[in-house]
């Protein structure tokens, strides 16, 4: 009986582990012009997150974005993080005035943006615009 319980425990653990490994999730990358343009040309759904390490609003957005972008419905999404302090040229190119800015694109078209949003429902609705 012990061997059977041990087998079931190990098998269940392997299934749970396998589910987390193969679970589809959005692609995350530091922003580069080349990567962004390639995603646009491919027609990929894109989220640009203008963020700063010292920003409390950005810190509140991060776990929400992590939960959302790990959902299968956002598996094709490409998330580009833009450092507000070190990538000022990119921040200006996106016409962003502050950190904690979220901008969504589908291919070449900007579909929406929000600043300072920390509500999971409205961030999810923004990401849904790329579907």
N, CA, C and O atoms as a GROMACS GRO file, in nm:
protein
  524
    1UNK      N    1   0.082  -0.119   0.000
    1UNK     CA    2   0.000   0.000   0.000
    1UNK      C    3   0.087   0.126   0.000
    1UNK      O    4   0.055   0.224  -0.067
    2UNK      N    5   0.196   0.123   0.075
    2UNK     CA    6   0.285   0.239   0.081
    2UNK      C    7   0.342   0.272  -0.057
    2UNK      O    8   0.345   0.388  -0.096
    3UNK      N    9   0.385   0.171  -0.129
    3UNK     CA   10   0.442   0.194  -0.261
    3UNK      C   11   0.340   0.258  -0.355
    3UNK      O   12   0.374   0.345  -0.435
    4UNK      N   13   0.216   0.215  -0.345
    4UNK     CA   14   0.112   0.270  -0.432
    4UNK      C   15   0.088   0.418  -0.399
    4UNK      O   16   0.075   0.500  -0.489
    5UNK      N   17   0.083   0.451  -0.270
    5UNK     CA   18   0.064   0.591  -0.230
    5UNK      C   19   0.182   0.676  -0.275
    5UNK      O   20   0.163   0.787  -0.324
    6UNK      N   21   0.300   0.626  -0.259
    6UNK     CA   22   0.420   0.699  -0.302
    6UNK      C   23   0.417   0.721  -0.453
    6UNK      O   24   0.447   0.830  -0.501
    7UNK      N   25   0.379   0.616  -0.528
    7UNK     CA   26   0.368   0.629  -0.673
    7UNK      C   27   0.266   0.736  -0.710
    7UNK      O   28   0.294   0.820  -0.796
    8UNK      N   29   0.149   0.734  -0.648
    8UNK     CA   30   0.045   0.833  -0.678
    8UNK      C   31   0.091   0.974  -0.643
    8UNK      O   32   0.063   1.068  -0.717
    9UNK      N   33   0.160   0.989  -0.532
    9UNK     CA   34   0.210   1.119  -0.492
    9UNK      C   35   0.312   1.171  -0.593
    9UNK      O   36   0.306   1.287  -0.633
   10UNK      N   37   0.404   1.086  -0.633
   10UNK     CA   38   0.506   1.126  -0.731
   10UNK      C   39   0.442   1.156  -0.865
   10UNK      O   40   0.478   1.255  -0.929
   11UNK      N   41   0.349   1.073  -0.909
   11UNK     CA   42   0.282   1.094  -1.038
   11UNK      C   43   0.202   1.223  -1.038
   11UNK      O   44   0.204   1.298  -1.135
   12UNK      N   45   0.131   1.250  -0.928
   12UNK     CA   46   0.054   1.374  -0.918
   12UNK      C   47   0.147   1.495  -0.921
   12UNK      O   48   0.119   1.594  -0.988
   13UNK      N   49   0.256   1.487  -0.848
   13UNK     CA   50   0.354   1.596  -0.848
   13UNK      C   51   0.412   1.620  -0.985
   13UNK      O   52   0.432   1.734  -1.025
   14UNK      N   53   0.440   1.512  -1.059
   14UNK     CA   54   0.495   1.526  -1.193
   14UNK      C   55   0.394   1.592  -1.286
   14UNK      O   56   0.431   1.674  -1.369
   15UNK      N   57   0.266   1.558  -1.272
   15UNK     CA   58   0.162   1.621  -1.355
   15UNK      C   59   0.150   1.770  -1.323
   15UNK      O   60   0.138   1.853  -1.414
   16UNK      N   61   0.152   1.803  -1.196
   16UNK     CA   62   0.144   1.944  -1.158
   16UNK      C   63   0.265   2.019  -1.212
   16UNK      O   64   0.251   2.127  -1.269
   17UNK      N   65   0.383   1.962  -1.193
   17UNK     CA   66   0.505   2.025  -1.242
   17UNK      C   67   0.501   2.040  -1.394
   17UNK      O   68   0.535   2.146  -1.447
   18UNK      N   69   0.460   1.937  -1.463
   18UNK     CA   70   0.453   1.942  -1.609
   18UNK      C   71   0.356   2.049  -1.654
   18UNK      O   72   0.381   2.117  -1.754
   19UNK      N   73   0.246   2.065  -1.584
   19UNK     CA   74   0.149   2.168  -1.620
   19UNK      C   75   0.206   2.308  -1.606
   19UNK      O   76   0.172   2.396  -1.685
   20UNK      N   77   0.290   2.329  -1.508
   20UNK     CA   78   0.345   2.463  -1.491
   20UNK      C   79   0.457   2.490  -1.591
   20UNK      O   80   0.479   2.605  -1.629
   21UNK      N   81   0.527   2.387  -1.634
   21UNK     CA   82   0.636   2.406  -1.727
   21UNK      C   83   0.584   2.436  -1.868
   21UNK      O   84   0.639   2.524  -1.935
   22UNK      N   85   0.481   2.367  -1.912
   22UNK     CA   86   0.434   2.383  -2.048
   22UNK      C   87   0.320   2.484  -2.060
   22UNK      O   88   0.268   2.506  -2.169
   23UNK      N   89   0.283   2.545  -1.950
   23UNK     CA   90   0.176   2.644  -1.953
   23UNK      C   91   0.214   2.760  -2.043
   23UNK      O   92   0.320   2.820  -2.026
   24UNK      N   93   0.128   2.794  -2.140
   24UNK     CA   94   0.161   2.904  -2.229
   24UNK      C   95   0.161   3.037  -2.154
   24UNK      O   96   0.076   3.061  -2.068
   25UNK      N   97   0.254   3.120  -2.187
   25UNK     CA   98   0.263   3.250  -2.124
   25UNK      C   99   0.316   3.351  -2.225
   25UNK      O  100   0.378   3.315  -2.325
   26UNK      N  101   0.288   3.476  -2.197
   26UNK     CA  102   0.337   3.583  -2.282
   26UNK      C  103   0.490   3.584  -2.282
   26UNK      O  104   0.554   3.538  -2.188
   27UNK      N  105   0.544   3.637  -2.389
   27UNK     CA  106   0.690   3.652  -2.401
   27UNK      C  107   0.728   3.786  -2.339
   27UNK      O  108   0.670   3.889  -2.373
   28UNK      N  109   0.826   3.787  -2.250
   28UNK     CA  110   0.873   3.910  -2.185
   28UNK      C  111   1.014   3.942  -2.235
   28UNK      O  112   1.097   3.853  -2.248
   29UNK      N  113   1.038   4.070  -2.262
   29UNK     CA  114   1.171   4.110  -2.311
   29UNK      C  115   1.198   4.255  -2.273
   29UNK      O  116   1.107   4.337  -2.262
   30UNK      N  117   1.325   4.285  -2.253
   30UNK     CA  118   1.365   4.424  -2.239
   30UNK      C  119   1.344   4.490  -2.375
   30UNK      O  120   1.361   4.426  -2.479
   31UNK      N  121   1.309   4.616  -2.375
   31UNK     CA  122   1.279   4.684  -2.500
   31UNK      C  123   1.405   4.705  -2.583
   31UNK      O  124   1.507   4.753  -2.534
   32UNK      N  125   1.394   4.668  -2.710
   32UNK     CA  126   1.491   4.709  -2.811
   32UNK      C  127   1.410   4.752  -2.932
   32UNK      O  128   1.300   4.700  -2.955
   33UNK      N  129   1.462   4.847  -3.009
   33UNK     CA  130   1.390   4.892  -3.128
   33UNK      C  131   1.371   4.776  -3.226
   33UNK      O  132   1.265   4.762  -3.287
   34UNK      N  133   1.475   4.694  -3.241
   34UNK     CA  134   1.469   4.581  -3.334
   34UNK      C  135   1.362   4.481  -3.293
   34UNK      O  136   1.283   4.435  -3.376
   35UNK      N  137   1.359   4.446  -3.166
   35UNK     CA  138   1.260   4.350  -3.116
   35UNK      C  139   1.118   4.402  -3.129
   35UNK      O  140   1.028   4.328  -3.166
   36UNK      N  141   1.100   4.531  -3.097
   36UNK     CA  142   0.967   4.592  -3.106
   36UNK      C  143   0.920   4.595  -3.252
   36UNK      O  144   0.806   4.559  -3.281
   37UNK      N  145   1.007   4.638  -3.342
   37UNK     CA  146   0.970   4.646  -3.484
   37UNK      C  147   0.941   4.507  -3.541
   37UNK      O  148   0.850   4.492  -3.622
   38UNK      N  149   1.017   4.407  -3.501
   38UNK     CA  150   0.993   4.271  -3.549
   38UNK      C  151   0.856   4.221  -3.502
   38UNK      O  152   0.783   4.158  -3.578
   39UNK      N  153   0.822   4.248  -3.376
   39UNK     CA  154   0.692   4.207  -3.323
   39UNK      C  155   0.579   4.280  -3.396
   39UNK      O  156   0.475   4.222  -3.425
   40UNK      N  157   0.600   4.409  -3.425
   40UNK     CA  158   0.500   4.485  -3.499
   40UNK      C  159   0.480   4.429  -3.639
   40UNK      O  160   0.367   4.406  -3.682
   41UNK      N  161   0.589   4.406  -3.710
   41UNK     CA  162   0.581   4.354  -3.847
   41UNK      C  163   0.517   4.216  -3.852
   41UNK      O  164   0.451   4.182  -3.950
   42UNK      N  165   0.536   4.138  -3.746
   42UNK     CA  166   0.475   4.005  -3.739
   42UNK      C  167   0.327   4.012  -3.701
   42UNK      O  168   0.258   3.910  -3.701
   43UNK      N  169   0.278   4.133  -3.667
   43UNK     CA  170   0.138   4.147  -3.629
   43UNK      C  171   0.106   4.097  -3.490
   43UNK      O  172  -0.010   4.069  -3.459
   44UNK      N  173   0.208   4.084  -3.407
   44UNK     CA  174   0.190   4.032  -3.271
   44UNK      C  175   0.119   4.133  -3.182
   44UNK      O  176   0.135   4.253  -3.201
   45UNK      N  177   0.041   4.084  -3.086
   45UNK     CA  178  -0.011   4.174  -2.982
   45UNK      C  179   0.106   4.212  -2.891
   45UNK      O  180   0.187   4.128  -2.854
   46UNK      N  181   0.112   4.340  -2.854
   46UNK     CA  182   0.227   4.393  -2.780
   46UNK      C  183   0.179   4.476  -2.662
   46UNK      O  184   0.083   4.552  -2.673
   47UNK      N  185   0.247   4.460  -2.550
   47UNK     CA  186   0.232   4.550  -2.435
   47UNK      C  187   0.366   4.615  -2.409
   47UNK      O  188   0.467   4.546  -2.393
   48UNK      N  189   0.367   4.748  -2.405
   48UNK     CA  190   0.486   4.822  -2.365
   48UNK      C  191   0.459   4.872  -2.223
   48UNK      O  192   0.363   4.944  -2.200
   49UNK      N  193   0.546   4.833  -2.130
   49UNK     CA  194   0.533   4.875  -1.990
   49UNK      C  195   0.649   4.968  -1.958
   49UNK      O  196   0.764   4.926  -1.949
   50UNK      N  197   0.617   5.095  -1.941
   50UNK     CA  198   0.719   5.193  -1.903
   50UNK      C  199   0.723   5.194  -1.752
   50UNK      O  200   0.626   5.231  -1.685
   51UNK      N  201   0.836   5.154  -1.698
   51UNK     CA  202   0.845   5.123  -1.557
   51UNK      C  203   0.973   5.180  -1.496
   51UNK      O  204   1.069   5.211  -1.567
   52UNK      N  205   0.972   5.194  -1.364
   52UNK     CA  206   1.091   5.237  -1.290
   52UNK      C  207   1.100   5.153  -1.163
   52UNK      O  208   0.998   5.125  -1.099
   53UNK      N  209   1.220   5.114  -1.126
   53UNK     CA  210   1.238   5.027  -1.009
   53UNK      C  211   1.194   5.093  -0.879
   53UNK      O  212   1.155   5.024  -0.785
   54UNK      N  213   1.200   5.224  -0.873
   54UNK     CA  214   1.166   5.296  -0.750
   54UNK      C  215   1.018   5.333  -0.743
   54UNK      O  216   0.974   5.388  -0.642
   55UNK      N  217   0.940   5.303  -0.845
   55UNK     CA  218   0.801   5.347  -0.856
   55UNK      C  219   0.705   5.252  -0.783
   55UNK      O  220   0.695   5.135  -0.820
   56UNK      N  221   0.634   5.301  -0.680
   56UNK     CA  222   0.541   5.213  -0.608
   56UNK      C  223   0.423   5.169  -0.695
   56UNK      O  224   0.372   5.058  -0.677
   57UNK      N  225   0.380   5.252  -0.787
   57UNK     CA  226   0.270   5.212  -0.876
   57UNK      C  227   0.316   5.101  -0.969
   57UNK      O  228   0.242   5.006  -0.994
   58UNK      N  229   0.437   5.112  -1.021
   58UNK     CA  230   0.493   5.006  -1.107
   58UNK      C  231   0.503   4.875  -1.029
   58UNK      O  232   0.472   4.768  -1.081
   59UNK      N  233   0.546   4.884  -0.903
   59UNK     CA  234   0.556   4.764  -0.819
   59UNK      C  235   0.419   4.702  -0.798
   59UNK      O  236   0.408   4.580  -0.790
   60UNK      N  237   0.315   4.783  -0.789
   60UNK     CA  238   0.178   4.731  -0.775
   60UNK      C  239   0.130   4.669  -0.907
   60UNK      O  240   0.054   4.572  -0.905
   61UNK      N  241   0.173   4.724  -1.020
   61UNK     CA  242   0.133   4.670  -1.150
   61UNK      C  243   0.200   4.536  -1.180
   61UNK      O  244   0.140   4.449  -1.243
   62UNK      N  245   0.323   4.518  -1.134
   62UNK     CA  246   0.400   4.400  -1.172
   62UNK      C  247   0.332   4.267  -1.141
   62UNK      O  248   0.325   4.182  -1.230
   63UNK      N  249   0.281   4.244  -1.018
   63UNK     CA  250   0.216   4.113  -0.994
   63UNK      C  251   0.086   4.096  -1.074
   63UNK      O  252   0.051   3.985  -1.112
   64UNK      N  253   0.016   4.204  -1.100
   64UNK     CA  254  -0.106   4.198  -1.181
   64UNK      C  255  -0.069   4.157  -1.323
   64UNK      O  256  -0.130   4.067  -1.380
   65UNK      N  257   0.031   4.224  -1.379
   65UNK     CA  258   0.076   4.191  -1.514
   65UNK      C  259   0.129   4.048  -1.521
   65UNK      O  260   0.106   3.978  -1.620
   66UNK      N  261   0.199   4.005  -1.419
   66UNK     CA  262   0.252   3.869  -1.417
   66UNK      C  263   0.139   3.767  -1.419
   66UNK      O  264   0.143   3.671  -1.497
   67UNK      N  265   0.038   3.787  -1.336
   67UNK     CA  266  -0.077   3.695  -1.334
   67UNK      C  267  -0.148   3.693  -1.469
   67UNK      O  268  -0.178   3.586  -1.522
   68UNK      N  269  -0.174   3.812  -1.523
   68UNK     CA  270  -0.248   3.820  -1.648
   68UNK      C  271  -0.170   3.760  -1.765
   68UNK      O  272  -0.225   3.683  -1.844
   69UNK      N  273  -0.044   3.795  -1.776
   69UNK     CA  274   0.034   3.750  -1.892
   69UNK      C  275   0.071   3.603  -1.885
   69UNK      O  276   0.121   3.547  -1.983
   70UNK      N  277   0.047   3.539  -1.773
   70UNK     CA  278   0.068   3.395  -1.763
   70UNK      C  279  -0.058   3.317  -1.796
   70UNK      O  280  -0.057   3.194  -1.794
   71UNK      N  281  -0.166   3.386  -1.827
   71UNK     CA  282  -0.289   3.318  -1.867
   71UNK      C  283  -0.282   3.278  -2.014
   71UNK      O  284  -0.226   3.352  -2.095
   72UNK      N  285  -0.337   3.163  -2.048
   72UNK     CA  286  -0.331   3.115  -2.187
   72UNK      C  287  -0.387   3.214  -2.288
   72UNK      O  288  -0.341   3.217  -2.402
   73UNK      N  289  -0.484   3.294  -2.251
   73UNK     CA  290  -0.544   3.387  -2.348
   73UNK      C  291  -0.444   3.494  -2.394
   73UNK      O  292  -0.465   3.556  -2.498
   74UNK      N  293  -0.338   3.515  -2.320
   74UNK     CA  294  -0.236   3.614  -2.357
   74UNK      C  295  -0.105   3.549  -2.401
   74UNK      O  296   0.000   3.614  -2.397
   75UNK      N  297  -0.109   3.423  -2.442
   75UNK     CA  298   0.012   3.349  -2.477
   75UNK      C  299   0.087   3.409  -2.595
   75UNK      O  300   0.208   3.391  -2.607
   76UNK      N  301   0.017   3.480  -2.684
   76UNK     CA  302   0.083   3.540  -2.801
   76UNK      C  303   0.136   3.681  -2.776
   76UNK      O  304   0.204   3.738  -2.860
   77UNK      N  305   0.104   3.736  -2.660
   77UNK     CA  306   0.143   3.872  -2.626
   77UNK      C  307   0.294   3.882  -2.606
   77UNK      O  308   0.357   3.794  -2.547
   78UNK      N  309   0.352   3.990  -2.656
   78UNK     CA  310   0.492   4.021  -2.630
   78UNK      C  311   0.493   4.142  -2.537
   78UNK      O  312   0.434   4.246  -2.568
   79UNK      N  313   0.560   4.130  -2.424
   79UNK     CA  314   0.568   4.237  -2.325
   79UNK      C  315   0.708   4.296  -2.329
   79UNK      O  316   0.807   4.227  -2.305
   80UNK      N  317   0.716   4.425  -2.359
   80UNK     CA  318   0.843   4.496  -2.361
   80UNK      C  319   0.848   4.589  -2.240
   80UNK      O  320   0.760   4.674  -2.223
   81UNK      N  321   0.951   4.574  -2.159
   81UNK     CA  322   0.972   4.663  -2.045
   81UNK      C  323   1.066   4.775  -2.088
   81UNK      O  324   1.173   4.751  -2.142
   82UNK      N  325   1.023   4.897  -2.062
   82UNK     CA  326   1.104   5.016  -2.092
   82UNK      C  327   1.142   5.080  -1.959
   82UNK      O  328   1.055   5.112  -1.878
   83UNK      N  329   1.271   5.098  -1.937
   83UNK     CA  330   1.319   5.159  -1.814
   83UNK      C  331   1.304   5.311  -1.825
   83UNK      O  332   1.370   5.376  -1.907
   84UNK      N  333   1.218   5.366  -1.742
   84UNK     CA  334   1.186   5.508  -1.747
   84UNK      C  335   1.310   5.596  -1.728
   84UNK      O  336   1.322   5.701  -1.790
   85UNK      N  337   1.401   5.553  -1.642
   85UNK     CA  338   1.519   5.634  -1.610
   85UNK      C  339   1.632   5.620  -1.712
   85UNK      O  340   1.704   5.717  -1.738
   86UNK      N  341   1.648   5.503  -1.770
   86UNK     CA  342   1.763   5.476  -1.856
   86UNK      C  343   1.731   5.470  -2.005
   86UNK      O  344   1.823   5.458  -2.087
   87UNK      N  345   1.606   5.479  -2.041
   87UNK     CA  346   1.568   5.475  -2.182
   87UNK      C  347   1.480   5.595  -2.217
   87UNK      O  348   1.370   5.580  -2.271
   88UNK      N  349   1.529   5.712  -2.186
   88UNK     CA  350   1.451   5.836  -2.206
   88UNK      C  351   1.412   5.856  -2.352
   88UNK      O  352   1.303   5.907  -2.380
   89UNK      N  353   1.499   5.818  -2.445
   89UNK     CA  354   1.466   5.834  -2.587
   89UNK      C  355   1.344   5.748  -2.624
   89UNK      O  356   1.259   5.792  -2.702
   90UNK      N  357   1.336   5.629  -2.568
   90UNK     CA  358   1.222   5.540  -2.594
   90UNK      C  359   1.096   5.596  -2.529
   90UNK      O  360   0.988   5.596  -2.589
   91UNK      N  361   1.109   5.644  -2.406
   91UNK     CA  362   0.996   5.705  -2.336
   91UNK      C  363   0.939   5.820  -2.418
   91UNK      O  364   0.818   5.830  -2.435
   92UNK      N  365   1.027   5.907  -2.469
   92UNK     CA  366   0.983   6.019  -2.553
   92UNK      C  367   0.919   5.970  -2.683
   92UNK      O  368   0.819   6.025  -2.728
   93UNK      N  369   0.977   5.866  -2.744
   93UNK     CA  370   0.923   5.814  -2.870
   93UNK      C  371   0.781   5.762  -2.852
   93UNK      O  372   0.700   5.771  -2.944
   94UNK      N  373   0.750   5.709  -2.735
   94UNK     CA  374   0.615   5.662  -2.706
   94UNK      C  375   0.525   5.774  -2.652
   94UNK      O  376   0.409   5.750  -2.617
   95UNK      N  377   0.580   5.895  -2.644
   95UNK     CA  378   0.506   6.010  -2.593
   95UNK      C  379   0.449   5.982  -2.454
   95UNK      O  380   0.336   6.020  -2.422
   96UNK      N  381   0.530   5.916  -2.372
   96UNK     CA  382   0.491   5.887  -2.234
   96UNK      C  383   0.547   5.995  -2.143
   96UNK      O  384   0.663   6.035  -2.159
   97UNK      N  385   0.470   6.040  -2.053
   97UNK     CA  386   0.513   6.147  -1.965
   97UNK      C  387   0.559   6.098  -1.828
   97UNK      O  388   0.623   6.171  -1.752
   98UNK      N  389   0.525   5.974  -1.796
   98UNK     CA  390   0.558   5.923  -1.664
   98UNK      C  391   0.575   5.772  -1.668
   98UNK      O  392   0.534   5.705  -1.764
   99UNK      N  393   0.636   5.718  -1.562
   99UNK     CA  394   0.645   5.574  -1.545
   99UNK      C  395   0.505   5.520  -1.514
   99UNK      O  396   0.411   5.598  -1.499
  100UNK      N  397   0.492   5.391  -1.504
  100UNK     CA  398   0.366   5.319  -1.482
  100UNK      C  399   0.269   5.337  -1.599
  100UNK      O  400   0.147   5.332  -1.582
  101UNK      N  401   0.325   5.358  -1.718
  101UNK     CA  402   0.244   5.371  -1.840
  101UNK      C  403   0.239   5.235  -1.909
  101UNK      O  404   0.341   5.170  -1.929
  102UNK      N  405   0.119   5.194  -1.946
  102UNK     CA  406   0.096   5.071  -2.019
  102UNK      C  407   0.038   5.108  -2.155
  102UNK      O  408  -0.062   5.179  -2.163
  103UNK      N  409   0.101   5.058  -2.263
  103UNK     CA  410   0.056   5.088  -2.398
  103UNK      C  411   0.041   4.956  -2.472
  103UNK      O  412   0.132   4.874  -2.471
  104UNK      N  413  -0.074   4.937  -2.538
  104UNK     CA  414  -0.094   4.813  -2.614
  104UNK      C  415  -0.101   4.843  -2.763
  104UNK      O  416  -0.154   4.945  -2.806
  105UNK      N  417  -0.044   4.750  -2.839
  105UNK     CA  418  -0.040   4.757  -2.984
  105UNK      C  419  -0.087   4.624  -3.041
  105UNK      O  420  -0.073   4.520  -2.977
  106UNK      N  421  -0.141   4.629  -3.158
  106UNK     CA  422  -0.160   4.509  -3.240
  106UNK      C  423  -0.092   4.542  -3.371
  106UNK      O  424  -0.142   4.624  -3.449
  107UNK      N  425   0.020   4.478  -3.397
  107UNK     CA  426   0.098   4.513  -3.514
  107UNK      C  427   0.145   4.657  -3.505
  107UNK      O  428   0.205   4.696  -3.405
  108UNK      N  429   0.117   4.735  -3.608
  108UNK     CA  430   0.164   4.873  -3.613
  108UNK      C  431   0.073   4.972  -3.540
  108UNK      O  432   0.112   5.086  -3.519
  109UNK      N  433  -0.047   4.928  -3.502
  109UNK     CA  434  -0.146   5.020  -3.445
  109UNK      C  435  -0.146   5.023  -3.293
  109UNK      O  436  -0.153   4.918  -3.228
  110UNK      N  437  -0.138   5.144  -3.237
  110UNK     CA  438  -0.158   5.158  -3.093
  110UNK      C  439  -0.308   5.149  -3.068
  110UNK      O  440  -0.387   5.219  -3.132
  111UNK      N  441  -0.346   5.061  -2.973
  111UNK     CA  442  -0.487   5.038  -2.945
  111UNK      C  443  -0.535   5.105  -2.818
  111UNK      O  444  -0.655   5.128  -2.801
  112UNK      N  445  -0.443   5.137  -2.728
  112UNK     CA  446  -0.484   5.200  -2.603
  112UNK      C  447  -0.366   5.216  -2.510
  112UNK      O  448  -0.259   5.159  -2.530
  113UNK      N  449  -0.389   5.297  -2.407
  113UNK     CA  450  -0.287   5.318  -2.305
  113UNK      C  451  -0.354   5.361  -2.176
  113UNK      O  452  -0.466   5.410  -2.175
  114UNK      N  453  -0.281   5.341  -2.069
  114UNK     CA  454  -0.326   5.384  -1.938
  114UNK      C  455  -0.204   5.423  -1.856
  114UNK      O  456  -0.094   5.373  -1.880
  115UNK      N  457  -0.224   5.511  -1.761
  115UNK     CA  458  -0.115   5.556  -1.674
  115UNK      C  459  -0.158   5.540  -1.529
  115UNK      O  460  -0.264   5.586  -1.489
  116UNK      N  461  -0.074   5.472  -1.452
  116UNK     CA  462  -0.098   5.460  -1.308
  116UNK      C  463  -0.209   5.365  -1.270
  116UNK      O  464  -0.256   5.369  -1.157
  117UNK      N  465  -0.251   5.281  -1.360
  117UNK     CA  466  -0.361   5.189  -1.332
  117UNK      C  467  -0.311   5.069  -1.253
  117UNK      O  468  -0.213   5.005  -1.292
  118UNK      N  469  -0.376   5.039  -1.142
  118UNK     CA  470  -0.340   4.924  -1.061
  118UNK      C  471  -0.461   4.834  -1.036
  118UNK      O  472  -0.463   4.756  -0.940
  119UNK      N  473  -0.561   4.844  -1.120
  119UNK     CA  474  -0.680   4.760  -1.106
  119UNK      C  475  -0.671   4.646  -1.208
  119UNK      O  476  -0.659   4.669  -1.328
  120UNK      N  477  -0.676   4.524  -1.159
  120UNK     CA  478  -0.660   4.406  -1.245
  120UNK      C  479  -0.763   4.403  -1.357
  120UNK      O  480  -0.731   4.368  -1.470
  121UNK      N  481  -0.888   4.440  -1.326
  121UNK     CA  482  -0.992   4.434  -1.429
  121UNK      C  483  -0.967   4.529  -1.544
  121UNK      O  484  -0.984   4.492  -1.660
  122UNK      N  485  -0.927   4.651  -1.513
  122UNK     CA  486  -0.906   4.746  -1.621
  122UNK      C  487  -0.776   4.718  -1.698
  122UNK      O  488  -0.769   4.745  -1.818
  123UNK      N  489  -0.675   4.664  -1.631
  123UNK     CA  490  -0.554   4.624  -1.702
  123UNK      C  491  -0.585   4.506  -1.793
  123UNK      O  492  -0.538   4.500  -1.907
  124UNK      N  493  -0.664   4.411  -1.744
  124UNK     CA  494  -0.706   4.297  -1.828
  124UNK      C  495  -0.784   4.346  -1.949
  124UNK      O  496  -0.764   4.296  -2.060
  125UNK      N  497  -0.872   4.444  -1.929
  125UNK     CA  498  -0.950   4.498  -2.042
  125UNK      C  499  -0.858   4.564  -2.144
  125UNK      O  500  -0.881   4.553  -2.264
  126UNK      N  501  -0.755   4.632  -2.097
  126UNK     CA  502  -0.658   4.693  -2.189
  126UNK      C  503  -0.588   4.585  -2.271
  126UNK      O  504  -0.576   4.598  -2.393
  127UNK      N  505  -0.543   4.478  -2.204
  127UNK     CA  506  -0.474   4.370  -2.275
  127UNK      C  507  -0.569   4.299  -2.372
  127UNK      O  508  -0.526   4.255  -2.479
  128UNK      N  509  -0.695   4.289  -2.336
  128UNK     CA  510  -0.794   4.224  -2.424
  128UNK      C  511  -0.809   4.299  -2.557
  128UNK      O  512  -0.847   4.240  -2.658
  129UNK      N  513  -0.778   4.427  -2.558
  129UNK     CA  514  -0.787   4.503  -2.682
  129UNK      C  515  -0.694   4.449  -2.790
  129UNK      O  516  -0.715   4.475  -2.909
  130UNK      N  517  -0.592   4.376  -2.750
  130UNK     CA  518  -0.497   4.322  -2.847
  130UNK      C  519  -0.544   4.190  -2.909
  130UNK      O  520  -0.487   4.142  -3.007
  131UNK      N  521  -0.648   4.132  -2.852
  131UNK     CA  522  -0.696   4.000  -2.900
  131UNK      C  523  -0.764   4.009  -3.035
  131UNK      O  524  -0.809   3.908  -3.088
   0.00000   0.00000   0.00000
